[in-house]
Amino acid sequence: MRLKLTLAYDGRAFEGSQSQANGNTVQDVLETAMAATAKVALRLHMAGRTDSGVHALAQVAHFDAPDHLTMNPCNWLPALNAKLPPTLRVMDCEEVPADFHSRFSARGKTYQYRICTLPVMPPLLAGLAWHIPRLFDPEMLKQALTSYLGRHDFRCFAAVRGNETAEMDFHRTITEASVLPQDDGYVLTFRGDGFLYRMVRLLTGAAIHVAQGKMSLELLQSYVDPGEVPFSMTCPHCAPADGLTLMTVHY
C-alpha cells in the first residue's frame, strides 16, 4: 500500500528537509518515526527539498507500507505524530495508486514569502518573516514581480550546487508572482510548475532590491532569460530563509 503524507513543519528546527549525515532533517526524523512504527526501515520520498529555516504547511511525501502491516491510513496518522517533535506534524495520510510519486507526479508548487515592515520586529515573528523596516516602493515591487511571469530561463535565480551540466534545463513557468499588503507588512506569493534551488529566495531578494531603489528594473530583467551565461552568474540578492513557506504542492 502506497501512502501519501501531507506534512507541516517549522523549518527553524531542522537542517532542511532532505536527509543528511547529521540526521537532523525532516526526512530523517520522519523516517525514524516510520521505522519505530513499522519495526522495519522505510524510505520516504518527498515532493521536493526545503532549505534549513524554510517552513512548510503542506509538504508532500510518500512511502510504501510493508505488506506485514494491516494498519489503515487513519491509523498511521496518530502513530507517527506520537513519535514526532511538535515542530513536525503529519497533517494527513491517505492511500494513493501505486504509480503515484510525490515528486514526479507533482504539477507545481505554491510558496509564500512574508515580509515585516514594522519599525520593531515583534518577537513572535522572529524566524517567520524577513524584517525590512526601511521604506520601499510597493509599486516597483509589483513591477519587479511581474517580470517573472511566464516561462523563462531562470538560471540566474538558481544557487550553484556544483552538479550543474550544460544539458540542465533551467526553464520554469511562473503563473503567479504577486504581493498583498498585511497589517505588519507584505506577503509575496509565487506559483509555478517548479522551482530551482533557492529560486524563490533569489526572486524575492532581487525584487526587494528593485523596490528599495538599489537595483534597476532593467538590470533585474536582464537576469531573466539571460542567454548563454555561466552557471556562476547568479543574481546576488538572496532573501533569508526565515520568511519562506511551502504552501501547497499541486497534483
DAGI-V588841 format. One record per residue. N is the residue number from 0. OMEGA is omega in degrees with one decimal (999 if undefined). Layout:
n = (N;N)
omega = (OMEGA;OMEGA)
//
This chain:
n = (0;1;2;3;4;5;6;7;8;9;10;11;12;13;14;15;16;17;18;19;20;21;22;23;24;25;26;27;28;29;30;31;32;33;34;35;36;37;38;39;40;41;42;43;44;45;46;47;48;49;50;51;52;53;54;55;56;57;58;59;60;61;62;63;64;65;66;67;68;69;70;71;72;73;74;75;76;77;78;79;80;81;82;83;84;85;86;87;88;89;90;91;92;93;94;95;96;97;98;99;100;101;102;103;104;105;106;107;108;109;110;111;112;113;114;115;116;117;118;119;120;121;122;123;124;125;126;127;128;129;130;131;132;133;134;135;136;137;138;139;140;141;142;143;144;145;146;147;148;149;150;151;152;153;154;155;156;157;158;159;160;161;162;163;164;165;166;167;168;169;170;171;172;173;174;175;176;177;178;179;180;181;182;183;184;185;186;187;188;189;190;191;192;193;194;195;196;197;198;199;200;201;202;203;204;205;206;207;208;209;210;211;212;213;214;215;216;217;218;219;220;221;222;223;224;225;226;227;228;229;230;231;232;233;234;235;236;237;238;239;240;241;242;243;244;245;246;247;248;249;250)
omega = (177.3;-176.4;177.0;179.3;170.0;-171.0;170.8;179.6;173.2;-173.8;-179.8;-175.5;-171.5;175.5;-178.1;-176.7;-174.4;-176.3;177.7;-175.3;-176.8;174.6;-176.7;176.1;179.1;-178.8;-178.3;-177.9;-179.1;177.9;175.9;177.7;178.1;-179.8;178.7;179.2;-175.6;-176.6;173.1;178.2;178.8;-178.7;179.0;177.5;-175.0;-178.5;-179.7;-177.7;170.7;-178.3;172.1;179.6;179.0;-173.7;176.0;172.1;-177.6;169.1;-177.3;176.8;174.4;173.5;178.1;179.1;-179.3;-174.6;-175.0;-180.0;177.9;-177.6;172.9;177.2;-177.9;178.4;178.7;-175.3;179.1;-178.9;179.1;-176.4;178.1;-177.5;-176.2;174.6;-177.9;178.9;178.5;180.0;168.0;-176.0;-179.2;176.5;-178.6;175.7;-179.6;178.2;-175.7;-179.7;176.5;174.7;-174.7;-179.2;-170.8;176.4;-177.1;178.1;178.9;-179.3;172.6;175.8;169.6;178.1;-175.2;179.7;176.4;-179.0;178.1;178.9;178.3;-179.9;176.2;-177.4;-177.5;174.6;-178.6;-178.6;-178.1;-178.5;173.5;-178.3;177.6;-178.2;179.7;-178.8;169.9;-173.8;-179.4;-179.9;176.3;176.3;178.4;179.7;179.3;-179.8;179.3;-179.6;-176.4;-173.2;180.0;179.4;-175.9;171.1;-174.3;-177.3;179.2;177.5;176.3;178.1;-177.8;-179.9;-179.6;179.7;-178.9;176.9;-179.7;-177.9;-176.1;-178.5;-179.7;-179.4;174.9;178.6;177.7;-178.4;175.1;171.7;-169.5;178.3;177.5;177.6;175.5;180.0;-176.8;-179.8;-176.3;172.3;176.4;179.4;177.4;174.8;-179.4;-178.4;176.6;-177.6;178.5;-178.3;-179.4;-175.6;-177.8;179.2;178.1;175.6;-179.9;-179.0;179.5;-179.3;178.3;178.0;175.0;-178.7;178.3;-178.8;-179.5;-177.7;-179.0;176.8;-180.0;178.9;177.7;-178.3;178.1;176.5;178.5;-174.6;-173.3;-175.5;-178.4;177.7;178.2;-179.4;-176.0;-179.5;179.1;174.9;-167.8;-172.2;-178.0;177.9;178.8;-177.7;-169.2;-170.8;-170.7;177.7;170.3;-174.3;-172.7;166.5;-174.7;178.8;999)
//
